[in-house]
Amino acid sequence: MSFEGLLSESVHDQALRELVAPSDWVNPEPQAKYDLVVLGGGPAGLVAAAGAAGLGARVALVERGLLGGDCLNAGCVPSKALLAAASRVRTLRTAQRMGIQGDLTVDFPRLMERMREKRASLAQNDSAARFRGLGVDVFLGSGAFHGPDTIRVGDRVLRFRKALIATGARAFVPPIPGIRDVGFHTNETIFSLTELPRRLLVIGGGPIGCELAQAFRQFGSDVSIADQSVLAPRDEAAAREALYEAFEHDGIGIHEHTKILGASRIDGEMVLSIEDQNGVGELRGDVLLVAAGRALNLEGLNLEAAGVALDGKRLKVEGSLRTTNPRIYVAGDAAGGPQFTHTADAQARLFLRNAFFFGRGKATDLVVPWCTYTHPELAQVGLTEAMAQEQHVETEVLKVAFSDLDRGVLEEEAGFVQARVKKGTDEVVGLTVVGPHAGDLLGEAALLLATTKRLSTLSTVIHPYPTLGEAFKRLGDQAMKQRLTPRVQALFRLWFKLWR
C-alpha cells in the first residue's frame, strides 16, 4: 500500500509510518545468499518471513510501501475500528425498546482519530524494527526479479534459494467514463476522511462496500450502494435476504443489477448515471467510494527474467503454490484465490511446509471460512447452494433460528445457523451463520468441516447455557433425529419389548 491514505497532521499516522516505513531506515548489506526472499510485507509475507527466520533460515523481506499491507493500513484493522464505533451507535439507538433513554451525538472526527490511534497501536507487530529483531533483513523499496534466483532492490542484488511473491492486491477501478476526473475514494483513502459526508455513494456490494456503507449510515450519512450483480454475491441466498432487510431498515438505497454509465460533477455534486431494471437514472452524492473488486499487484516484478509465467492476469500456479520457476512460490492475494487475511496466513504456513520440508499440501484443500462484518454479520464456510449446484452436489438444509434459543429471545437479535448437508446424509458440505458475532461462532463449523464432516457430531458438544452457540447443538440434534428412521424406530421398540 502507498502513503496517500495517511494524514501528515495526525500524530497517530506519523507514528504508524515511522513503524512500518521509517523515514531514517537504511537497508542492510545483502548476505551472500538467502534461504528465502519475500516480496511483499503484508500478512502472507510477514508470516512467511517470521516463520522461516524462527526456524533458522536466512531471510530477506522486501516492501515498497507500508509493512502490514492492506490488512493493517487500509483494510481489516481500520474498517473494524469504524465498525466497532458503528456498533455502539446502533446499540444506543436501539436501547429505547429495552427501557434505556439517552441522547446520542456522533463525533466523526474523534472516532476517525480513534481508528488511527488503534491502527498505530497495532503496527508494532508489523514494524521494520520488530522484524529486524527477528533476524530478518528488511529492505524498503521496490523489488523486482533480476534472474531466476536473484531480486534487485535499488542497487542491491539479493540471491535466493527460495522466493515468495506476496505482493497482494489493490482496489480495482472499473472503466467508467469520467470516474478518473470526479475524485473518488477506495479503501486506501477513505480512512483519511475527517468530516462525515452528508451523502455517500458506494460502487460495489462486496464486503468492503457493504461494511462501510452500513457504518457511514449509522454515523449519519445518506448512503446509496450500487452493484452490477447483487450484494454479498458469495453468500447464501438466505444470508443475503437478511442483509437486504437490514439495509432497508437502516435506510440504505440498494441498486442491484445496475450498470454505471458515467460519473460527473455538477455544481459540486457527484453524479452517477445508471441503468437498471427501471431504466436510466441518476444517483447523487457528495463522496464516492469505489469498492468494485481487487486487482493483483504483479506489475513491475520483471517476472520474465525469473521464468515465472502468467495465466491471463494471474500467475500460473500449482496447487502447492509453486510457480513455473520451482524456486519461486506465491501466497496471499497475489495467488489469486480467496482474498482474506486468514487465507494469506494459512497459505504462508503451507508455503513453508512445501518449500522447505518437502510438503505436498494443496491450497485447494484448505478449509477457508469468511465473514462480512455487517449487521447482521454473514459468515460462511464450505459450499453455498450456488457452489453445490456448480459442483453437482445434491444438498438439503437444516436450520436453527436464534429466536428459538433462550439467549436469542433475551438479546432480541435476529439470525440463524444453517447447515447444508449431502441429501439423505448428515455429511456437511457448508455451514452459514447470520447474526451477531457470526464470525466468532463460525470456528466450530470450520473445525467440523476440517475433521469429521458429520453434523451429528455437534450433538455431543456441550455449550454453556444460555448462548447462541447452542444453535450448533440443535443442528446436531436434528441430524440425529433424521437417523431415527422408521426401521430404526421399529428395532428400538423390539429391543425395549424384549428388555421388559
Residue, then its C-alpha position, 0 to 999 in steps of 0.5 A: m500500500s502507498f502513503e496517500g491514505l495517511l494524514s501528515e497532521s495526525v500524530h497517530d499516522q506519523a507514528l504508524r509510518e515511522l513503524v512500518a516505513p521509517s523515514d531514517w531506515v537504511n537497508p542492510e548489506p545483502q548476505a551472500k545468499y538467502d534461504l528465502v526472499v519475500l516480496g511483499g510485507g503484508p500478512a502472507g509475507l510477514v508470516a512467511a518471513a517470521g516463520a522461516a527466520g524462527l526456524g533458522a533460515r536466512v531471510a530477506l523481506v522486501e516492501r515498497g510501501l507500508l509493512g502490514g499491507d492492506c490488512l493493517n493500513a487500509g483494510c481489516v484493522p481500520s474498517k473494524a475500528l469504524l465498525a466497532a464505533a458503528s456498533r455502539v451507535r446502533t446499540l444506543r439507538t436501539a436501547q429505547r425498546m429495552g427501557i434505556q433513554g439517552d441522547l446520542t451525538v456522533d463525533f466523526p472526527r474523534l472516532m476517525e482519530r480513534m481508528r488511527e490511534k488503534r491502527a498505530s497501536l497495532a503496527q508494532n507487530d508489523s514494524a521494520a524494527r520488530f522484524r529486524g529483531l527477528g533476524v530478518d533483513v528488511f529492505l524498503g523499496s521496490g523489488a523486482f526479479h533480476g534472474p531466476d534466483t536473484i531480486r534487485v532492490g535499488d542497487r542491491v542484488l539479493r540471491f535466493r534459494k527460495a522466493l515468495i511473491a506476496t505482493g497482494a492486491r489493490a482496489f480495482v477501478p472499473p472503466i467508467p467514463g469520467i470516474r478518473d476526473v470526479g475524485f473518488h475514494t477506495n479503501e486506501t483513502i477513505f480512512s483519511l476522511t475527517e468530516l462525515p459526508r452528508r451523502l455517500l455513494v458506494i460502487g460495489g456490494g462486496p464486503i468492503g462496500c457493504e461494511l462501510a456503507q452500513a457504518f457511514r449510515q449509522f454515523g449519519s450519512d445518506v448512503s446509496i450502494a450500487d452493484q452490477s450483480v447483487l450484494a454479498p454475491r458469495d453468500e447464501a441466498a438466505a444470508r443475503e435476504a437478511l442483509y437486504e432487510a437490514f439495509e432497508h431498515d437502516g435506510i440504505g438505497i440498494h441498486e442491484h443489477t445496475k450498470i454505471l454509465g458515467a460519473s460527473r460533477i455538477d455544481g459540486e455534486m457527484v453524479l452517477s448515471i445508471e441503468d437498471q431494471n427501471g431504466v436510466g437514472e441518476l444517483r447523487g452524492d457528495v463522496l464516492l467510494v469505489a469498492a468494485g473488486r481487487a486487482l493483483n499487484l504483479e506489475g513491475l516484478n520483471l517476472e520474465a527474467a525469473g521464468v515465472a509465467l502468467d495465466g491471463k492476469r494471474l500467475k500460473v500456479e500449482g496447487s502447492l503454490r509453486t510457480t513455473n520457476p520451482r524456486i519461486y512460490v506465491a501466497g496471499d492475494a497475489a495467488g489469486g484465490p480467496q482474498f482474506t487475511h486468514t487465507a494469506d496466513a494459512q497459505a504462508r504456513l503451507f508455503l513453508r511446509n512445501a518449500f522447505f520440508f518437502g510438503r505436498g499440501k494443496a491450497t485447494d484443500l484448505v478449509v477457508p471460512w469468511c465473514t462480512y462484518t455487517h449487521p447482521e454479520l454473514a459468515q460462511v464456510g464450505l459450499t453455498e447452494a450456488m457452489a453445490q449446484e456448480q459442483h453437482v452436489e445434491t444438498e438439503v438444509l437444516k436450520v436453527a433460528f436464534s429466536d428459538l434459543d433462550r439467549g436469542v429471545l433475551e438479546e432480541e437479535a435476529g439470525f440463524v445457523q444453517a447447515r447444508v448437508k449431502k441429501g439423505t446424509d448428515e455429511v456437511v458440505g457448508l455451514t452459514v451463520v447470520g447474526p451477531h458475532a457470526g464470525d466468532l461462532l463460525g470456528e466450530a463449523a470450520l473445525l467440523l468441516a476440517t475433521t469429521k464432516r458429520l453434523s451429528t457430531l455437534s450433538t455431543v458438544i456441550h455449550p454453556y447455557p444460555t448462548l447462541g452457540e447452542a444453535f450448533k447443538r440443535l443442528g446436531d440434534q436434528a441430524m440425529k433425529q433424521r437417523l431415527t428412521p422408521r426401521v430404526q424406530a421399529l428395532f428400538r421398540l423390539w429391543f425395549k419389548l424384549w428388555r421388559 
